[in-house]
Amino acid sequence: MADLEGKIALVTGAGGMRGVGRATALKLAQRGADVAITDVRRETSDLPPAEVREEWHSIDSVAEEIESLGRACLPVYCDLSDDGQIQGMVGQVMDRFGGIDILVNNARAIIGRDKVPVTELSREVWDHFLAINTTAVFVCTQVVGREMVRLGKGGRIINIASNAGKQASAMGAAYSASKFAVLGLTQASAMDLAEYQITVNAVCPGPINTDRMSYWERGLAEEQGVTLEEFRGRIVEEAGRRTPLGRIAEAEDVANMVAFLASEDAAFITGQAYNVNGGLLFH
Ligand SMILES: NC(=O)c1ccc[n+]([C@@H]2O[C@H](COP(=O)([O-])OP(=O)(O)OC[C@H]3O[C@@H](n4cnc5c(N)ncnc54)[C@H](O)[C@@H]3O)[C@@H](O)[C@H]2O)c1
């Protein structure tokens, strides 16, 4: 299916080898879009072990995959905690492609340091989570939204939120607050941009089978004397057992929802927050 032929997509946080951003960028490219992808440059110590082992090169590796599908790709490194870098990144995408039809706000702060009771959560970690998970979504929506309005061709903005944006859990104050806020931002932006035929929706995944970096998981794995990957495997299995459909999400499950929301078939849907969670949560 090439229903996104002629469209330009921008996906943030797209450099992870098994991340939702990469799966989404590839899905949109398979559906015909040309894709700009962005990520922050990360220290080797902040990368999942498989990415180091397999010499994965973040968005440069993803760009090669997209180009091998016959689509144009622009990888741009950008730290989303810096508004100036966001403006520069969007400027580069506009110079290269002349427009942006689909924005996927997917990046998030590296998790783990937030996994403490609210009484122990540091102000620094709180600020960082809000900066990447919420404020950067606002800034990208504003900067790209202005271009969409100026070009007058409508658009799609898709924010990757979480189950945790609808139902908080212990030791999740910063993460949940940041994702609940994304749902409020999604609804308000949808109303502001509706007159321009720009739809704004959120996707709320449950646990996903990624090898995302988590400082918390790495610490527990060390304590238990197992590798991070073994530890992660156990979490994935346990979470799968708790999920009515018997497994946790694959990154592609989330990418499929994004591709639908980006398509013409979703033209009349805005301000919504769709769960992709195998039946874990219903509201
Ligand atoms: N993995 C899960 O189980 C899960 C569950 C529910 C929701 N989600 C959501 O799905 C989305 C993707 O999840 P994932 O597990 O693929 O992501 P991830 O944890 O691998 O991180 C996404 C990307 O964000 C980038 N990033 C981190 N800090 C950045 C910064 N300062 N500037 C720019 N980019 C930065 C990372 O480099 C990474 O490539 C996120 O929004 C996440 O909250 C994930």
The ligand as a Gaussian input file, in Angstrom:
#p B3LYP/6-31G(d) Opt

LIG

0 1
 N        8.968000       0.959000      25.459000
 C        7.818000       0.859000      26.104000
 O        7.526000      -0.135000      26.792000
 C        6.785000       1.972000      26.002000
 C        5.532000       1.830000      26.597000
 C        4.585000       2.844000      26.479000
 C        4.885000       3.990000      25.765000
 N        6.101000       4.118000      25.193000
 C        6.382000       5.350000      24.452000
 O        6.725000       5.037000      23.111000
 C        7.703000       5.959000      22.629000
 C        8.896000       5.194000      22.093000
 O        9.372000       4.294000      23.076000
 P       10.751000       3.500000      22.885000
 O       10.797000       2.468000      23.951000
 O       10.892000       3.139000      21.455000
 O       11.742000       4.722000      23.218000
 P       13.182000       4.833000      23.885000
 O       13.122000       4.785000      25.363000
 O       14.131000       3.937000      23.174000
 O       13.499000       6.373000      23.534000
 C       13.058000       6.975000      22.340000
 C       14.123000       7.819000      21.732000
 O       14.144000       9.117000      22.375000
 C       15.458000       9.590000      22.234000
 N       15.804000      10.672000      23.161000
 C       16.125000      10.567000      24.484000
 N       16.485000      11.787000      24.950000
 C       16.411000      12.663000      23.901000
 C       16.695000      14.052000      23.753000
 N       17.155000      14.793000      24.769000
 N       16.524000      14.610000      22.522000
 C       16.104000      13.859000      21.471000
 N       15.802000      12.551000      21.554000
 C       15.960000      11.957000      22.764000
 C       16.318000       8.354000      22.521000
 O       17.633000       8.522000      22.046000
 C       15.539000       7.252000      21.822000
 O       16.005000       6.974000      20.519000
 C        8.042000       6.891000      23.800000
 O        7.302000       8.089000      23.704000
 C        7.581000       6.097000      25.000000
 O        7.231000       6.917000      26.107000
 C        7.063000       3.134000      25.283000

